[in-house]
Amino acid sequence: MKDETKLVTSGRDPENNHGVVNPPVYHASTILHPTLDALDNSRERRMAGERGVYYGRKGTPTTFSLEDMVCDLEGGDRCQVYPSGLAAIAGSLLAFLKAGDHILMTDAAYSPARRFCNDLASRYDVSTTFYDPAIGTAITDLIQDNTRVVYVEAPGTATFVMQDIPAIAEAAHKKGCIVMMDNTWASPLFCKPFQLGVDVSIQAGTKYIVGHSDVMIGTSCATKEAWPAIDNMAGLLGHAAGPDDVYLAQRGMRTLSVRLKQHWENGLKVAEWLRGQDMVEVVMHPALTNDPGHALWKRDFLGASGLFGTTLKPCPRSAIAALVDDLELFGMGASWGGYESLVLPQDPNISRSVTPWPYEGQCLRFHIGLEDTDDLIADLDAGFKRLKAAM
Ligand SMILES: *Cc1c(COP(=O)(O)O)cnc(C)c1O
């Protein structure tokens, strides 16, 4: 089945739910067992690692619905739901690490993932080396005897650098490392990490899976081999996403394919327009043909999302304020993946340690929503006129 069909059919069971189209929202902690046999049977199945309704924290059919959808789309054998994308990152990393281990993390990783390594992991004697995202097969030279996890994210946060994931995965597997990917940018629709050699794929479901800027959720899909460690750590950490949020995530995901195609198209149109502006130094978007990561994007990805970066030519802060303060259609704030357009000034150098960003001008991250692109471009055009007038 094609992805569009899977998004409609996956994780639904109307026959066992009075014909109701969507899965019910189960609010649960206690699960009752009518007999001693039933209780023992349930415990045996839980011990054997079988998915089932054992206790609220362990998931209900509401949770299983989202797990099945993400797994059917993204790949892997099983999926764990977490209360946020960062909880998915932290839980997945912890699953494979012990004192004395070493992590190799892309220098373009989402900054709270970096902080997790530099703060929490280092407290437990796990060290991290950040590497140039464009390293490719040369990652082999950085793999130490104690390297346990090689962490990739493509395109990378802030600067949208692509990575040669199959090359990195092959080198990592030769040395027995787990390859973990933050696949949030592409969503489960536009990148299939398990076909690229990834063992664990993380989604900040908060972004495109939810799609409406109103829920925090995360997921980790894992291969059959990597799953027991993910499952075990989720059990130890007690991660449990609330049923209403899980419900909204699976509901949002039903329209992922129509939304993403529009985000892709709208994003590219606005990115191309921005590239033509004289105050724009560079547009970082791997689907643009002149982007350094374009060939990798074309080879490994099935589409693009609506998130990309730009760097302006150097200009005073007041001119940047003149641009962003009076935009009508672009909200300013963290997160992305909802239906609405956003702009966020950011400094890539804050979250990089081995690959300094070479430009002096202000970086602006754009998320292009589902508005009409002529309206968005007119809004930006007025903004750039204000910027120039304030120079
Ligand atoms: C937002 C984001 C996360 C974290 O997700 P939360 O749900 O906000 O915790 C992780 N990775 C990337 C690339 C993100 O954009």
The ligand as an SDF file (V2000), in Angstrom:
LIG
                    3D

 15 15  0  0  0  0  0  0  0  0999 V2000
   11.0090   20.3940   18.1940 C   0  0  0  0  0  0  0  0  0  0  0  0
   12.0860   19.4250   17.8960 C   0  0  0  0  0  0  0  0  0  0  0  0
   12.4200   18.4200   18.8040 C   0  0  0  0  0  0  0  0  0  0  0  0
   11.8060   18.3360   20.1860 C   0  0  0  0  0  0  0  0  0  0  0  0
   10.4450   18.1070   20.1880 O   0  0  0  0  0  0  0  0  0  0  0  0
    9.5340   18.6030   21.4250 P   0  0  0  0  0  0  0  0  0  0  0  0
    8.2550   17.9020   21.1880 O   0  0  0  0  0  0  0  0  0  0  0  0
    9.4630   20.0850   21.3100 O   0  0  0  0  0  0  0  0  0  0  0  0
   10.2070   18.1570   22.6840 O   0  0  0  0  0  0  0  0  0  0  0  0
   13.3850   17.5130   18.4260 C   0  0  0  0  0  0  0  0  0  0  0  0
   14.0020   17.5810   17.2350 N   0  0  0  0  0  0  0  0  0  0  0  0
   13.7080   18.5400   16.3420 C   0  0  0  0  0  0  0  0  0  0  0  0
   14.4180   18.5490   15.0370 C   0  0  0  0  0  0  0  0  0  0  0  0
   12.7490   19.4890   16.6380 C   0  0  0  0  0  0  0  0  0  0  0  0
   12.4820   20.4450   15.7490 O   0  0  0  0  0  0  0  0  0  0  0  0
  1  2  1  0
  2  3  1  0
  2 14  2  0
  3  4  1  0
  3 10  2  0
  4  5  1  0
  5  6  1  0
  6  7  2  0
  6  8  1  0
  6  9  1  0
 10 11  1  0
 11 12  2  0
 12 13  1  0
 12 14  1  0
 14 15  1  0
M  END
$$$$
